[in-house]
């Protein structure tokens, strides 16, 4: 049994307190539909409570271990599950294209006549492979009165729990009220979609935002099987739990074990990988000559790709500063976050290369010698591309230790990490054989098609 950290235990206890407050909202389940992490993230007042060992004195839910998380959640989800037998009457497999990121090569394997792509908002009506596209807003109706009703009902529910310090906190209440319109509109639109479209299955990119959560709950109500893809590595657990869809598709054994430790049944977990990774090991789309011309790097030097972090800029700057001292390296950054920060870095380090927007990540990975990243999905993609990856650790209140098995290439000290990178670049030794063994736990059989695995799973659920 996994020992649950204080912050995680308090977070989930608070979440279940929240669901208990909104338990009576049966038509529009506000508690279930809200993006709860967005209600508490970055709030110093709430963080103080979540870090406290004494939080159990004020919480209604007394979570004891991680295995209880999914079981607690399902008690709130149960009233929305259809009592009818699972329906395979539908003719359409629906894909909610939020965080799916399927490549064109994957979409081509789905029959346009029996496939429908749903986006939250779009004017497109088909993709390049003629699969029809609809917007969730196509099913939007006038919910102004309903929004007003649920805002009043929410205020009343919070007032009845005013002794709870978090639910009485003004910032928490303000954030919650801002989510109500999206919650109401999403649930109404999701139900309207399933009323109109004869669905046989729905595939979701995530189930943690109101739109995707609404589609997942509506599919439960209609008895339509659902699959949630894993949209990235599980670095922060609050983006991947709880499980809402019937089946949670995962990358590999790491995730199977991780979900089981949090109470998810093994039969509801399927190792699929992800279709977005299917193209990583395919032949070069961009030759080395084209790559050099596009990036303007020095072809006589080795190249290192640094994956920037959207919030943690100090470590990124330190790594750039240290690696820039090595004049024999092309340092390329994949920026994330503020464009202003990228401009500052480029001005301070003129030899820092920022790849053009139209350069695909996989072309970039094919032509670099090493990758330096925080625990990110790009780091996994680099491993799949056969590259040596160095991980700089991020100190957070909640972490899954995803790359813990790569201890010899992971460091929380940026100076120590850059020394490892420089030593590797100067040596003839390759750690690729070590990393190929580690990869088996993260992503087994990378040469097999994840798209094919997904199609077989869909067929199992719909026939």
Secondary structure, 3 states (H helix, E strand, C coil): CCCCCHHHHHHHHHHHHHHHHCCCCCCCCHHHHCCHHHHHCCCHHHHHHHCCHHHHHCCCCCCCCCCHHHHHHHHHHHHHCCCCCCCCCCCEEEEECCCCCCCHHHHCCCCHHHEEEEECCCCCCECCCCCEEEEHHHHCCCCHHHHHHHHHHHHHHHHCCCCCCCCCCHHHHHHHHHHHHHHHHHHHHHHHHHHHCCEEEEEECCCCCHHHHHHHHHHHHHCCEEEECCCCCCCCHHHCCCCCCCEEEECCHHHHHHHHCCCCCHHHEEECCCHHHCCCCCCCCCCHHHHHHHHCCCCCCEEEEEECCCCCHHHHHHHHHHHHCCCCEEEEEECCCCHHHHHHHHHHCCCEEECCCCCCHHHHHHCCCEEEECCCHHHHHHHHCCCEEEEECCCCCCCCCCCHHHHHHEECCHHHHHHHHHHHHHCCCCCHHHHHHHHHHHCCCCCCCHHHHHHHHHHHHHC
